[in-house]
Amino acid sequence: MTIPNPPGDVAELVAALIHSRQTILPKRLATPGPDAAQLATILASAAAAPDHGQLTPWRFVIVPESARGRLADVFAASLLERDAQATEEQVGQAREKAFRAPLLMLAIGQLAGGDPEIDATERLLSAGCAIQNMLLTAHALGFGTALTSGKALKSQALRSLFALTPHEQALCFISAGTAHKHKPGRQRPGTERYVTVLDAA
């Protein structure tokens, strides 16, 4: 579907959607999460991301409730690998992160391989656009979302669990669900903070 000359109300709606989206921490995301049809809509929006060479240099792995225990084991093992003296409470906190939010998925970027002319920066930008498309679609459907990272993303245990190839990198976890507690929106930077004009001289 193309909108060659979008009416003003469409542009205003898009702007409102972008500027009203905010991160809701996974611990504040509860049921219900997206149903099958809503999840399909969210995932399909990733395909509209810019993708030089049509490499699709990203993929997403959904972690269903039945597999959360396996992810919890990886979080615990990663912590103990970094800190063998971690307490039982700290290990429990690491494990608990796997059980937050109704929808949890891992974003994976393919930063090498395939066409050598398309470098890692372009691939990473494509992945970021795909993720933002999904965040905005989930927001439009009424769900809260969050991106989370952490040192476990670089662990061999996580790479093995998600069957990452040598050319792939775990980018972040994406969480979605119903936000039962909102926080005040953060102050957005003005364009003067990040826009300049190249001098013609």
MDTraj code that builds the backbone (N, CA, C; nanometers):
import mdtraj as md
import numpy as np

residues = "MET THR ILE PRO ASN PRO PRO GLY ASP VAL ALA GLU LEU VAL ALA ALA LEU ILE HIS SER ARG GLN THR ILE LEU PRO LYS ARG LEU ALA THR PRO GLY PRO ASP ALA ALA GLN LEU ALA THR ILE LEU ALA SER ALA ALA ALA ALA PRO ASP HIS GLY GLN LEU THR PRO TRP ARG PHE VAL ILE VAL PRO GLU SER ALA ARG GLY ARG LEU ALA ASP VAL PHE ALA ALA SER LEU LEU GLU ARG ASP ALA GLN ALA THR GLU GLU GLN VAL GLY GLN ALA ARG GLU LYS ALA PHE ARG ALA PRO LEU LEU MET LEU ALA ILE GLY GLN LEU ALA GLY GLY ASP PRO GLU ILE ASP ALA THR GLU ARG LEU LEU SER ALA GLY CYS ALA ILE GLN ASN MET LEU LEU THR ALA HIS ALA LEU GLY PHE GLY THR ALA LEU THR SER GLY LYS ALA LEU LYS SER GLN ALA LEU ARG SER LEU PHE ALA LEU THR PRO HIS GLU GLN ALA LEU CYS PHE ILE SER ALA GLY THR ALA HIS LYS HIS LYS PRO GLY ARG GLN ARG PRO GLY THR GLU ARG TYR VAL THR VAL LEU ASP ALA ALA".split()
xyz = np.array([
    [0.0855, -0.1194, 0.0000],
    [0.0000, 0.0000, 0.0000],
    [0.0881, 0.1232, 0.0000],
    [0.0586, 0.2164, -0.0879],
    [0.1345, 0.3410, -0.0932],
    [0.0412, 0.4579, -0.0655],
    [0.0962, 0.5600, -0.0039],
    [0.0214, 0.6835, 0.0206],
    [0.1051, 0.7967, -0.0381],
    [0.0918, 0.8227, -0.1715],
    [0.1789, 0.9199, -0.2379],
    [0.1667, 1.0605, -0.1804],
    [0.0471, 1.0990, -0.1446],
    [0.0262, 1.2321, -0.0865],
    [-0.0597, 1.2178, 0.0379],
    [0.0006, 1.1778, 0.1492],
    [-0.0785, 1.1528, 0.2698],
    [-0.1498, 1.2785, 0.3171],
    [-0.2765, 1.2668, 0.3508],
    [-0.3490, 1.3826, 0.4036],
    [-0.2911, 1.4253, 0.5371],
    [-0.3190, 1.5478, 0.5739],
    [-0.2620, 1.6025, 0.6965],
    [-0.2952, 1.5209, 0.8190],
    [-0.4169, 1.4638, 0.8264],
    [-0.4549, 1.3902, 0.9450],
    [-0.3731, 1.2630, 0.9604],
    [-0.3308, 1.2017, 0.8477],
    [-0.2464, 1.0833, 0.8551],
    [-0.1094, 1.1204, 0.9099],
    [-0.0525, 1.2295, 0.8607],
    [0.0775, 1.2752, 0.9086],
    [0.0711, 1.3086, 1.0580],
    [-0.0380, 1.3715, 1.0990],
    [-0.0536, 1.4057, 1.2400],
    [-0.0660, 1.2804, 1.3258],
    [-0.1359, 1.1804, 1.2746],
    [-0.1519, 1.0555, 1.3470],
    [-0.0162, 0.9860, 1.3644],
    [0.0624, 0.9835, 1.2574],
    [0.1946, 0.9219, 1.2638],
    [0.2826, 0.9955, 1.3644],
    [0.2804, 1.1272, 1.3592],
    [0.3609, 1.2063, 1.4530],
    [0.3178, 1.1804, 1.5964],
    [0.1868, 1.1738, 1.6186],
    [0.1363, 1.1479, 1.7537],
    [0.1799, 1.0106, 1.8018],
    [0.1777, 0.9126, 1.7124],
    [0.2187, 0.7767, 1.7472],
    [0.3667, 0.7746, 1.7859],
    [0.4486, 0.8390, 1.7054],
    [0.5927, 0.8413, 1.7323],
    [0.6231, 0.9107, 1.8644],
    [0.5631, 1.0253, 1.8853],
    [0.5990, 1.1056, 2.0026],
    [0.5342, 1.0579, 2.1317],
    [0.4311, 0.9751, 2.1224],
    [0.3681, 0.9238, 2.2443],
    [0.4268, 0.7904, 2.2887],
    [0.5033, 0.7255, 2.2008],
    [0.5648, 0.5980, 2.2400],
    [0.6691, 0.6216, 2.3479],
    [0.6704, 0.5336, 2.4452],
    [0.7720, 0.5402, 2.5494],
    [0.8078, 0.3997, 2.5937],
    [0.9235, 0.3872, 2.6537],
    [0.9669, 0.2578, 2.7040],
    [0.8944, 0.2265, 2.8345],
    [0.8371, 0.1085, 2.8419],
    [0.7752, 0.0588, 2.9648],
    [0.8579, -0.0612, 3.0094],
    [0.9187, -0.0521, 3.1253],
    [1.0052, -0.1594, 3.1717],
    [0.9317, -0.2930, 3.1720],
    [1.0020, -0.4010, 3.1355],
    [0.9367, -0.5324, 3.1293],
    [0.8629, -0.5714, 3.2568],
    [0.9145, -0.5323, 3.3732],
    [0.8481, -0.5679, 3.4981],
    [0.7143, -0.4972, 3.5141],
    [0.6878, -0.3965, 3.4307],
    [0.5596, -0.3252, 3.4348],
    [0.4671, -0.3702, 3.3223],
    [0.5085, -0.4708, 3.2463],
    [0.4262, -0.5220, 3.1373],
    [0.3592, -0.6509, 3.1805],
    [0.2282, -0.6546, 3.1712],
    [0.1524, -0.7717, 3.2168],
    [0.0595, -0.8199, 3.1055],
    [-0.0138, -0.9241, 3.1369],
    [-0.1124, -0.9743, 3.0414],
    [-0.2299, -0.8778, 3.0321],
    [-0.3000, -0.8760, 2.9210],
    [-0.2756, -0.9613, 2.8042],
    [-0.1653, -0.9065, 2.7147],
    [-0.0963, -0.9988, 2.6467],
    [-0.0025, -0.9596, 2.5444],
    [-0.0703, -0.9670, 2.4093],
    [0.0020, -0.9432, 2.3030],
    [-0.0572, -0.9515, 2.1692],
    [-0.1105, -1.0925, 2.1408],
    [-0.2285, -1.0996, 2.0792],
    [-0.2792, -1.2302, 2.0378],
    [-0.2130, -1.2689, 1.9062],
    [-0.2485, -1.3820, 1.8505],
    [-0.1802, -1.4323, 1.7312],
    [-0.1904, -1.3346, 1.6140],
    [-0.3073, -1.2774, 1.5928],
    [-0.3253, -1.1849, 1.4807],
    [-0.2464, -1.0564, 1.5030],
    [-0.2495, -1.0058, 1.6259],
    [-0.1745, -0.8834, 1.6567],
    [-0.0246, -0.9072, 1.6446],
    [0.0218, -1.0226, 1.6913],
    [0.1637, -1.0537, 1.6807],
    [0.2048, -1.0622, 1.5343],
    [0.1201, -1.1212, 1.4513],
    [0.1505, -1.1304, 1.3084],
    [0.1638, -0.9915, 1.2468],
    [0.0775, -0.8996, 1.2886],
    [0.0830, -0.7621, 1.2384],
    [0.2119, -0.6940, 1.2822],
    [0.2487, -0.7138, 1.4074],
    [0.3717, -0.6541, 1.4607],
    [0.4936, -0.7059, 1.3850],
    [0.5007, -0.8368, 1.3687],
    [0.6162, -0.8969, 1.3019],
    [0.6236, -0.8563, 1.1544],
    [0.5089, -0.8486, 1.0883],
    [0.5073, -0.8121, 0.9464],
    [0.5587, -0.6711, 0.9233],
    [0.5437, -0.5837, 1.0220],
    [0.5890, -0.4451, 1.0045],
    [0.7407, -0.4365, 0.9926],
    [0.8129, -0.5342, 1.0450],
    [0.9594, -0.5331, 1.0345],
    [1.0032, -0.5386, 0.8889],
    [0.9268, -0.6079, 0.8054],
    [0.9648, -0.6271, 0.6655],
    [0.9658, -0.4975, 0.5859],
    [0.9056, -0.3909, 0.6388],
    [0.9027, -0.2626, 0.5688],
    [1.0273, -0.1786, 0.5965],
    [1.1200, -0.2300, 0.6754],
    [1.2421, -0.1559, 0.7079],
    [1.3301, -0.1406, 0.5848],
    [1.4053, -0.0301, 0.5722],
    [1.5031, -0.0179, 0.4633],
    [1.5992, -0.1370, 0.4678],
    [1.6292, -0.1924, 0.3527],
    [1.7107, -0.3145, 0.3487],
    [1.7896, -0.3190, 0.2189],
    [1.9044, -0.2512, 0.2178],
    [1.9897, -0.2462, 0.0996],
    [2.0308, -0.3876, 0.0589],
    [2.0030, -0.4221, -0.0669],
    [2.0386, -0.5535, -0.1161],
    [1.9406, -0.6622, -0.0791],
    [1.8350, -0.6252, -0.0067],
    [1.7328, -0.7214, 0.0372],
    [1.7964, -0.8442, 0.1026],
    [1.8853, -0.8158, 0.1973],
    [1.9520, -0.9236, 0.2706],
    [1.8682, -0.9773, 0.3856],
    [1.7725, -0.8940, 0.4321],
    [1.7025, -0.9222, 0.5584],
    [1.8084, -0.9586, 0.6640],
    [1.8930, -0.8598, 0.7004],
    [2.0058, -0.8880, 0.7890],
    [1.9674, -0.8892, 0.9368],
    [1.8525, -0.9437, 0.9663],
    [1.8041, -0.9514, 1.1042],
    [1.6986, -1.0615, 1.1108],
    [1.6832, -1.1137, 1.2304],
    [1.5758, -1.2100, 1.2552],
    [1.5351, -1.1986, 1.4012],
    [1.4208, -1.2548, 1.4324],
    [1.3665, -1.2458, 1.5675],
    [1.3262, -1.3844, 1.6156],
    [1.3629, -1.4153, 1.7374],
    [1.3268, -1.5444, 1.7963],
    [1.2344, -1.5192, 1.9145],
    [1.1114, -1.5677, 1.9044],
    [1.0143, -1.5530, 2.0128],
    [1.0468, -1.6551, 2.1216],
    [1.0398, -1.6103, 2.2454],
    [1.0641, -1.6994, 2.3598],
    [0.9298, -1.7240, 2.4286],
    [0.8637, -1.8363, 2.3987],
    [0.7326, -1.8631, 2.4594],
    [0.7474, -1.8993, 2.6071],
    [0.6352, -1.9025, 2.6754],
    [0.6376, -1.9342, 2.8188],
    [0.7056, -2.0681, 2.8442],
    [0.6844, -2.1646, 2.7550],
    [0.7399, -2.2977, 2.7746],
    [0.8925, -2.3007, 2.7672],
    [0.9533, -2.1968, 2.7099],
    [1.0990, -2.1930, 2.6950],
    [1.1649, -2.0911, 2.7871],
    [1.0869, -2.0236, 2.8693],
    [1.1450, -1.9207, 2.9557],
    [1.2452, -1.9794, 3.0549],
    [1.2195, -2.1026, 3.0996],
    [1.3107, -2.1660, 3.1940],
    [1.4492, -2.1854, 3.1341],
    [1.4553, -2.2196, 3.0058],
    [1.5844, -2.2365, 2.9390],
    [1.6589, -2.1039, 2.9331],
    [1.5862, -1.9963, 2.9053],
    [1.6495, -1.8644, 2.9016],
    [1.6949, -1.8238, 3.0416],
    [1.6148, -1.8546, 3.1417],
    [1.6520, -1.8239, 3.2804],
    [1.7826, -1.8943, 3.3172],
    [1.7986, -2.0180, 3.2732],
    [1.9228, -2.0909, 3.2997],
    [2.0422, -2.0204, 3.2365],
    [2.0222, -1.9675, 3.1166],
    [2.1300, -1.8957, 3.0477],
    [2.1657, -1.7672, 3.1223],
    [2.0646, -1.6939, 3.1676],
    [2.0910, -1.5714, 3.2435],
    [2.1701, -1.6026, 3.3708],
    [2.1321, -1.7093, 3.4390],
    [2.2013, -1.7473, 3.5624],
    [2.3449, -1.7902, 3.5326],
    [2.3632, -1.8725, 3.4293],
    [2.4970, -1.9205, 3.3940],
    [2.5872, -1.8055, 3.3513],
    [2.5303, -1.7091, 3.2786],
    [2.6085, -1.5943, 3.2336],
    [2.6558, -1.5115, 3.3522],
    [2.5673, -1.4925, 3.4497],
    [2.6052, -1.4169, 3.5698],
    [2.7170, -1.4880, 3.6445],
    [2.7033, -1.6170, 3.6639],
    [2.8037, -1.6924, 3.7393],
    [2.9365, -1.6994, 3.6638],
    [2.9306, -1.6947, 3.5333],
    [3.0535, -1.6928, 3.4535],
    [3.1291, -1.5622, 3.4757],
    [3.0552, -1.4530, 3.4901],
    [3.1170, -1.3224, 3.5136],
    [3.1551, -1.3031, 3.6585],
    [3.0759, -1.3614, 3.7486],
    [3.0968, -1.3417, 3.8921],
    [3.0661, -1.4714, 3.9662],
    [3.1690, -1.5493, 3.9877],
    [3.1515, -1.6790, 4.0538],
    [3.1040, -1.6640, 4.1978],
    [3.1174, -1.5432, 4.2528],
    [3.0767, -1.5182, 4.3908],
    [2.9356, -1.4603, 4.4007],
    [2.8637, -1.4590, 4.2912],
    [2.7269, -1.4047, 4.2943],
    [2.6429, -1.4816, 4.3959],
    [2.5602, -1.4086, 4.4689],
    [2.4789, -1.4706, 4.5725],
    [2.3593, -1.5420, 4.5118],
    [2.2975, -1.6254, 4.5913],
    [2.1777, -1.6966, 4.5459],
    [2.0686, -1.5980, 4.5077],
    [2.0601, -1.4888, 4.5833],
    [1.9593, -1.3860, 4.5530],
    [1.9886, -1.3211, 4.4181],
    [2.1143, -1.2909, 4.3900],
    [2.1510, -1.2301, 4.2624],
    [2.1241, -1.3247, 4.1452],
    [2.1521, -1.4515, 4.1651],
    [2.1239, -1.5502, 4.0606],
    [1.9728, -1.5584, 4.0370],
    [1.8964, -1.5550, 4.1449],
    [1.7512, -1.5576, 4.1327],
    [1.6984, -1.4367, 4.0582],
    [1.7583, -1.3200, 4.0830],
    [1.7165, -1.1986, 4.0127],
    [1.7493, -1.2076, 3.8645],
    [1.8634, -1.2681, 3.8333],
    [1.9002, -1.2856, 3.6930],
    [1.8008, -1.3782, 3.6231],
    [1.7640, -1.4860, 3.6882],
    [1.6701, -1.5812, 3.6312],
    [1.5322, -1.5176, 3.6114],
    [1.4926, -1.4355, 3.7056],
    [1.3583, -1.3781, 3.7025],
    [1.3344, -1.2915, 3.5796],
    [1.4417, -1.2350, 3.5239],
    [1.4279, -1.1478, 3.4067],
    [1.3708, -1.2223, 3.2861],
    [1.3857, -1.3535, 3.2841],
    [1.3359, -1.4313, 3.1711],
    [1.1838, -1.4466, 3.1729],
    [1.1218, -1.4155, 3.2851],
    [0.9784, -1.4414, 3.3002],
    [0.8935, -1.3144, 3.2955],
    [0.9554, -1.2024, 3.2646],
    [0.8810, -1.0773, 3.2576],
    [0.8185, -1.0597, 3.1198],
    [0.7075, -0.9906, 3.1155],
    [0.6370, -0.9528, 2.9920],
    [0.5768, -1.0729, 2.9202],
    [0.4531, -1.0591, 2.8739],
    [0.3859, -1.1687, 2.8031],
    [0.4554, -1.2074, 2.6728],
    [0.5071, -1.1082, 2.6005],
    [0.5781, -1.1353, 2.4760],
    [0.7245, -1.0992, 2.4940],
    [0.8109, -1.1936, 2.4639],
    [0.9546, -1.1716, 2.4735],
    [1.0194, -1.2316, 2.3493],
    [1.1036, -1.1543, 2.2853],
    [1.1755, -1.2068, 2.1694],
    [1.3155, -1.1478, 2.1646],
    [1.4058, -1.2202, 2.1026],
    [1.5429, -1.1740, 2.0849],
    [1.5608, -1.1229, 1.9430],
    [1.6174, -1.0027, 1.9301],
    [1.6519, -0.9476, 1.7995],
    [1.7957, -0.9850, 1.7688],
    [1.8163, -1.0414, 1.6511],
    [1.9478, -1.0891, 1.6093],
    [1.9852, -1.0216, 1.4782],
    [2.1065, -0.9670, 1.4725],
    [2.1534, -0.9018, 1.3508],
    [2.2581, -0.9859, 1.2798],
    [2.2465, -0.9947, 1.1487],
    [2.3486, -1.0614, 1.0685],
    [2.4402, -0.9518, 1.0154],
    [2.5512, -0.9303, 1.0836],
    [2.6360, -0.8158, 1.0538],
    [2.7471, -0.8473, 0.9556],
    [2.7559, -0.9692, 0.9101],
    [2.8550, -1.0080, 0.8092],
    [2.7962, -1.1219, 0.7275],
    [2.8701, -1.1634, 0.6231],
    [2.8210, -1.2700, 0.5376],
    [2.7325, -1.2137, 0.4276],
    [2.7040, -1.2941, 0.3289],
    [2.6220, -1.2474, 0.2182],
    [2.6991, -1.1485, 0.1325],
    [2.6356, -1.0418, 0.0901],
    [2.6974, -0.9419, 0.0030],
    [2.8042, -0.8631, 0.0794],
    [2.9316, -0.8746, 0.0411],
    [3.0377, -0.8042, 0.1139],
    [3.0340, -0.6530, 0.0945],
    [2.9585, -0.6061, -0.0057],
    [2.9494, -0.4622, -0.0300],
    [2.8583, -0.3925, 0.0705],
    [2.7783, -0.4698, 0.1416],
    [2.6864, -0.4102, 0.2401],
    [2.7456, -0.4343, 0.3779],
    [2.8006, -0.3270, 0.4347],
    [2.8776, -0.3438, 0.5579],
    [2.7893, -0.3515, 0.6822],
    [2.8560, -0.3732, 0.7943],
    [2.7844, -0.3966, 0.9198],
    [2.6985, -0.2778, 0.9606],
    [2.7457, -0.1564, 0.9310],
    [2.6695, -0.0370, 0.9706],
    [2.5333, -0.0334, 0.9028],
    [2.5297, -0.0605, 0.7731],
    [2.4022, -0.0617, 0.7013],
    [2.3100, -0.1699, 0.7546],
    [2.3660, -0.2846, 0.7844],
    [2.2864, -0.3958, 0.8351],
    [2.2275, -0.3621, 0.9716],
    [2.3102, -0.3000, 1.0554],
    [2.2639, -0.2634, 1.1887],
    [2.1539, -0.1580, 1.1821],
    [2.1690, -0.0620, 1.0908],
    [2.0646, 0.0393, 1.0726],
    [1.9342, -0.0253, 1.0274],
    [1.9440, -0.1225, 0.9373],
    [1.8241, -0.1921, 0.8911],
    [1.7558, -0.2630, 1.0069],
    [1.8349, -0.3296, 1.0907],
    [1.7778, -0.3984, 1.2068],
    [1.7097, -0.2997, 1.3006],
    [1.7738, -0.1842, 1.3224],
    [1.7143, -0.0826, 1.4094],
    [1.5815, -0.0324, 1.3557],
    [1.5743, -0.0143, 1.2242],
    [1.4487, 0.0303, 1.1633],
    [1.3409, -0.0769, 1.1760],
    [1.3796, -0.2022, 1.1582],
    [1.2830, -0.3115, 1.1718],
    [1.2272, -0.3160, 1.3133],
    [1.3159, -0.2987, 1.4103],
    [1.2732, -0.3001, 1.5507],
    [1.1812, -0.1827, 1.5798],
    [1.2171, -0.0633, 1.5316],
    [1.1327, 0.0539, 1.5565],
    [0.9963, 0.0367, 1.4923],
    [0.9919, -0.0208, 1.3729],
    [0.8616, -0.0474, 1.3103],
    [0.7744, -0.1331, 1.4012],
    [0.8338, -0.2347, 1.4606],
    [0.7567, -0.3235, 1.5472],
    [0.7137, -0.2527, 1.6752],
    [0.8026, -0.1711, 1.7303],
    [0.7661, -0.0970, 1.8518],
    [0.6476, -0.0044, 1.8256],
    [0.6525, 0.0659, 1.7139],
    [0.5445, 0.1592, 1.6823],
    [0.4139, 0.0860, 1.6514],
    [0.4240, -0.0280, 1.5853],
    [0.3029, -0.1056, 1.5556],
    [0.2414, -0.1583, 1.6847],
    [0.3252, -0.2086, 1.7745],
    [0.2744, -0.2570, 1.9027],
    [0.2094, -0.1428, 1.9808],
    [0.2707, -0.0253, 1.9764],
    [0.2150, 0.0925, 2.0446],
    [0.0798, 0.1294, 1.9846],
    [0.0700, 0.1238, 1.8520],
    [-0.0565, 0.1559, 1.7849],
    [-0.1664, 0.0575, 1.8233],
    [-0.1262, -0.0655, 1.8568],
    [-0.2229, -0.1677, 1.8977],
    [-0.2564, -0.1595, 2.0467],
    [-0.1920, -0.0656, 2.1158],
    [-0.2240, -0.0444, 2.2565],
    [-0.1322, -0.1137, 2.3559],
    [-0.0187, -0.1655, 2.3094],
    [0.0729, -0.2367, 2.3988],
    [0.1935, -0.1510, 2.4361],
    [0.2457, -0.1777, 2.5539],
    [0.3702, -0.1161, 2.5959],
    [0.4855, -0.2045, 2.5519],
    [0.6004, -0.1428, 2.5316],
    [0.7165, -0.2183, 2.4845],
    [0.8440, -0.1689, 2.5511],
    [0.9470, -0.2512, 2.5411],
    [1.0783, -0.2132, 2.5919],
    [1.1853, -0.2897, 2.5173],
    [1.3014, -0.2285, 2.5051],
    [1.4214, -0.2953, 2.4571],
    [1.5147, -0.3109, 2.5757],
    [1.5704, -0.4301, 2.5946],
    [1.6653, -0.4525, 2.7028],
    [1.7875, -0.5241, 2.6478],
    [1.9000, -0.4988, 2.7130],
    [2.0236, -0.5629, 2.6707],
    [2.0884, -0.6294, 2.7916],
    [2.2196, -0.6177, 2.8055],
    [2.2866, -0.6796, 2.9187],
    [2.4027, -0.7660, 2.8731],
    [2.4896, -0.7980, 2.9656],
    [2.6110, -0.8732, 2.9337],
    [2.5822, -1.0151, 2.8885],
    [2.4675, -1.0688, 2.9265],
    [2.4339, -1.2062, 2.8858],
    [2.4210, -1.2195, 2.7348],
    [2.3937, -1.1076, 2.6644],
    [2.3793, -1.1131, 2.5194],
    [2.5064, -1.1624, 2.4506],
    [2.6205, -1.1433, 2.5177],
    [2.7478, -1.1820, 2.4572],
    [2.7971, -1.3177, 2.5059],
    [2.7188, -1.3833, 2.5873],
    [2.7633, -1.5111, 2.6425],
    [2.7513, -1.6240, 2.5401],
    [2.8396, -1.7207, 2.5511],
    [2.8354, -1.8354, 2.4614],
    [2.7092, -1.9177, 2.4855],
    [2.6645, -1.9206, 2.6106],
    [2.5431, -1.9972, 2.6421],
    [2.4233, -1.9414, 2.5672],
    [2.4137, -1.8082, 2.5594],
    [2.3015, -1.7479, 2.4871],
    [2.3162, -1.7726, 2.3368],
    [2.4371, -1.7609, 2.2863],
    [2.4594, -1.7874, 2.1444],
    [2.4177, -1.9298, 2.1092],
    [2.4489, -2.0220, 2.1964],
    [2.4132, -2.1612, 2.1714],
    [2.2632, -2.1822, 2.1792],
    [2.1987, -2.1218, 2.2799],
    [2.0549, -2.1390, 2.2968],
    [1.9787, -2.0920, 2.1741],
    [2.0206, -1.9783, 2.1164],
    [1.9485, -1.9210, 2.0030],
    [2.0114, -1.9589, 1.8683],
    [2.1070, -2.0498, 1.8721],
    [2.1695, -2.1022, 1.7494],
    [2.2215, -1.9906, 1.6592],
    [2.2958, -1.8969, 1.7181],
    [2.3543, -1.7879, 1.6407],
    [2.4697, -1.8409, 1.5559],
    [2.4775, -1.7947, 1.4328],
    [2.5886, -1.8302, 1.3455],
    [2.7065, -1.7375, 1.3758],
    [2.8260, -1.7691, 1.3244],
    [2.9415, -1.6817, 1.3486],
    [2.9210, -1.5393, 1.2982],
    [2.8346, -1.5197, 1.1989],
    [2.8106, -1.3868, 1.1428],
    [2.7006, -1.3101, 1.2163],
    [2.6384, -1.3720, 1.3157],
    [2.5253, -1.3078, 1.3831],
    [2.5625, -1.2557, 1.5217],
    [2.4873, -1.1558, 1.5637],
    [2.5069, -1.0961, 1.6961],
    [2.3709, -1.0718, 1.7607],
    [2.3599, -1.1082, 1.8872],
    [2.2375, -1.0776, 1.9616],
    [2.2351, -0.9279, 1.9882],
    [2.1293, -0.8592, 1.9471],
    [2.1218, -0.7137, 1.9586],
    [2.0509, -0.6679, 2.0853],
    [1.9347, -0.7230, 2.1113],
    [1.8577, -0.6831, 2.2288],
    [1.7369, -0.7746, 2.2417],
    [1.6762, -0.7710, 2.3587],
    [1.5473, -0.8374, 2.3778],
    [1.4374, -0.7332, 2.3586],
    [1.3271, -0.7768, 2.3012],
    [1.2094, -0.6925, 2.2832],
    [1.0974, -0.7510, 2.3679],
    [1.0405, -0.6692, 2.4546],
    [0.9300, -0.7126, 2.5401],
    [0.8051, -0.6332, 2.5043],
    [0.6902, -0.6982, 2.5145],
    [0.5635, -0.6291, 2.4883],
    [0.4553, -0.6880, 2.5769],
    [0.3628, -0.6025, 2.6156],
    [0.2514, -0.6456, 2.6983],
    [0.1642, -0.5260, 2.7310],
    [0.0722, -0.5453, 2.8217],
    [-0.0162, -0.4366, 2.8635],
    [0.0472, -0.3611, 2.9790],
    [0.0608, -0.2312, 2.9608],
    [0.1229, -0.1482, 3.0645],
    [0.0199, -0.1131, 3.1704],
    [0.0409, -0.1653, 3.2909],
    [-0.0514, -0.1349, 3.3998],
    [-0.0011, -0.0196, 3.4857],
    [0.1169, 0.0281, 3.4529],
    [0.1701, 0.1433, 3.5246],
    [0.2548, 0.2248, 3.4295],
    [0.2190, 0.3502, 3.4120],
    [0.2926, 0.4386, 3.3225],
    [0.3767, 0.5350, 3.4043],
    [0.4816, 0.5837, 3.3436],
    [0.5623, 0.6873, 3.4062],
    [0.5501, 0.8128, 3.3210],
    [0.5798, 0.9303, 3.3771],
    [0.5742, 1.0525, 3.2965],
    [0.6693, 1.0409, 3.1777],
    [0.6258, 1.0917, 3.0629],
    [0.7106, 1.0868, 2.9446],
    [0.8367, 1.1700, 2.9650],
    [0.9474, 1.1197, 2.9141],
    [1.0726, 1.1930, 2.9299],
    [1.0748, 1.3144, 2.8386],
    [1.1566, 1.4107, 2.8751],
    [1.1715, 1.5310, 2.7935],
    [1.2469, 1.4953, 2.6659],
    [1.1870, 1.5189, 2.5519],
    [1.2524, 1.4885, 2.4253],
    [1.3478, 1.6021, 2.3882],
    [1.4628, 1.5706, 2.3310],
    [1.5540, 1.6782, 2.2910],
    [1.4966, 1.7570, 2.1747],
    [1.5214, 1.8872, 2.1743],
    [1.4790, 1.9697, 2.0624],
    [1.5690, 1.9463, 1.9428],
    [1.5189, 1.9769, 1.8233],
    [1.5973, 1.9500, 1.7026],
    [1.7298, 2.0266, 1.7008],
    [1.7360, 2.1384, 1.7735],
    [1.8610, 2.2141, 1.7758],
    [1.9745, 2.1364, 1.8414],
    [1.9380, 2.0333, 1.9163],
    [2.0381, 1.9501, 1.9826],
    [2.1072, 1.8554, 1.8848],
    [2.0406, 1.8224, 1.7745],
    [2.0972, 1.7185, 1.6889],
    [2.0910, 1.7490, 1.5388],
    [2.0561, 1.8732, 1.5014],
    [2.0499, 1.9090, 1.3607],
    [2.1344, 2.0321, 1.3351],
    [2.2218, 2.0252, 1.2349],
    [2.2974, 2.1410, 1.1881],
    [2.2886, 2.1446, 1.0357],
    [2.3330, 2.2527, 0.9754],
    [2.3313, 2.2686, 0.8308],
    [2.4743, 2.2852, 0.7814],
    [2.5119, 2.2074, 0.6822],
    [2.6467, 2.2147, 0.6279],
    [2.6706, 2.3511, 0.5641],
    [2.7815, 2.4119, 0.5989],
    [2.8177, 2.5428, 0.5445],
    [2.8498, 2.5287, 0.3963],
    [2.7939, 2.6212, 0.3140],
    [2.8165, 2.6156, 0.1689],
    [2.9551, 2.6640, 0.1311],
    [3.0218, 2.7375, 0.2183],
    [3.1540, 2.7931, 0.1842],
    [3.2592, 2.6836, 0.1795],
])
top = md.Topology()
chain = top.add_chain()
for i, resn in enumerate(residues, 1):
    res = top.add_residue(resn, chain, resSeq=i)
    for name in ("N", "CA", "C"):
        top.add_atom(name, md.element.get_by_symbol(name[0]), res)
traj = md.Trajectory(xyz[None], top)
